[in-house]
Amino acid sequence: MLPELWRSMVRITSFLGKELRETLRRPGVLLALVLGPFAIMLVFGLGYTGARNAFATEIVIPEGSGLPGDPAFYEELAPGRLDVVSVTSDREAAERNLRERVTDMLVVAPANAAQQLRRGNQAEILVAWNQVDPVYDALAQLAVSSMVSALNSEIIRQAAKAGIDIAASELGPRVTNISPEVIAQPTTAATENVAPSDASVLNFYGPAVLALIIQHLAVTLTALSMVRERLSGQMDLFRVAPLNATELLTGKYLAYAFLCLFVTAAVGLSLIYGLQVPLLSGYLPAIGVVLLLIFAGLGVGLLISLVADSERMAVQLSMLVLLASVFFSGFVLPVQDFIGPVQYLSYALPVTHGIALLQDTMLRGQAEQPWMVAALAGIGIALYLLSLARLRSVLRGARDRSSTMTAASTSPAAT
């Protein structure tokens, strides 16, 4: 019993030593395992600002209302939350700017505030925004609450400063029968989100999850493909086969693209018909974005498979791409929350453009940032060309090894 147990322990420790030696022979794997996640967390920590931009706000003041026209006055009502870009009396133009997302928020002051207060009613302020992001939707509501609270406090403060009651201070003649609620809150806000779809967590993050799944699927499927063929010696067979690097790479792209399209169709239809996430643009624009994202994602995976020296390194590099995509693509935090250099890193990831484009096409009905379509296509083409150059180098190396072996076998010493 004891000798058999001893022999078993010897065999186990032999395999242990074998695996450790193989790992130590590849310092790149160790660096990727240790430094990769640390580098991602370091860039995330240094690059994240933790601050959200104030809402670009347009104030509509009706003619004859007597309200101030200084933007600074309204910014002070919600400091850090409102960036008043203009004060105007043209409500129609302001509403058009909001729909076209030239501005983030629209505030329309009441035209008959004095008459409403004389009747003992609160004056209503119309506030509208155009957001599909539930976080920004909540921030907009918070900004409105802060603005109305500050405005009410300012009215009451001015009344107290004059040493008279709120009705006499604001309206001239003394008014009776005003309820305590109106005195405490002279104004209230009527809010509206004019976005074409509901700003719910499911609607907003559904397209983002779909984009992340598409890229990760494409990278995972292709990251090991060329590594296995290089390690198994199949590259030597490709060298003598009647095909070139372009045909080989294009065949890889098409094979894995069909697999990705099948899975994407299943997940996408479940998202639309099962979870009821809207698809306002129709199928064609969304399919176009999906095809570009698959094209770029396959390029990432094939390039990894052509530069990795082992299956272990290929898997690790794929996981680092996934981590970077989760942190920097806008999936968790908006890209604008990072400093400039980190934003460049974000826009180098295909999924960053895929998330933004799918959210726009599905939730708004059109791609509101067309340059991202060109950027995603450019990333895909650049990765294809890099993979093609690397594959030609690998095949050239296989030809050189084959020529060396042939020369050695035909030399006089060999005979």
Sequence and secondary structure as in RCSB ss.txt:
>XXXX:A:sequence
MLPELWRSMVRITSFLGKELRETLRRPGVLLALVLGPFAIMLVFGLGYTGARNAFATEIVIPEGSGLPGDPAFYE
ELAPGRLDVVSVTSDREAAERNLRERVTDMLVVAPANAAQQLRRGNQAEILVAWNQVDPVYDALAQLAVSSMVSA
LNSEIIRQAAKAGIDIAASELGPRVTNISPEVIAQPTTAATENVAPSDASVLNFYGPAVLALIIQHLAVTLTALS
MVRERLSGQMDLFRVAPLNATELLTGKYLAYAFLCLFVTAAVGLSLIYGLQVPLLSGYLPAIGVVLLLIFAGLGV
GLLISLVADSERMAVQLSMLVLLASVFFSGFVLPVQDFIGPVQYLSYALPVTHGIALLQDTMLRGQAEQPWMVAA
LAGIGIALYLLSLARLRSVLRGARDRSSTMTAASTSPAAT
>XXXX:A:secstr
 HHHHHHHHHHHHHHHHHHHHHHHT HHHHHHHHHHHHHHHHHHHHHB      EEEEEE  TTS     HHHHH
TTSTTTEEEEEEES HHHHHHHHHTTSSSEEEE  S HHHHHHTT  EEEEEEE    HHHHHHHHHHHHHHHHH
HHHHHHHHHHHHTS HHHHHHSS      HHHHH SEEEEEEE  SS   HHHHHHHHHHHHHHHHHHHHHHHTH
HHHHHHHTHHHHHHHSS  HHHHHHHHHHHHHHHHHHHHHHHHHIIIIIS    TT HHHHHHHHHHHHHHHHHH
HHHHHHH SSHHHHHHHHHHHHHHHHHHSSSSS GGGB HHHHHHHHHSHHHHHHHHHHHHHHTSS S THHHHH
HHHHHHHHHHHHHHHHHHHHHHHHHHHHHHHHHHHSTTT 
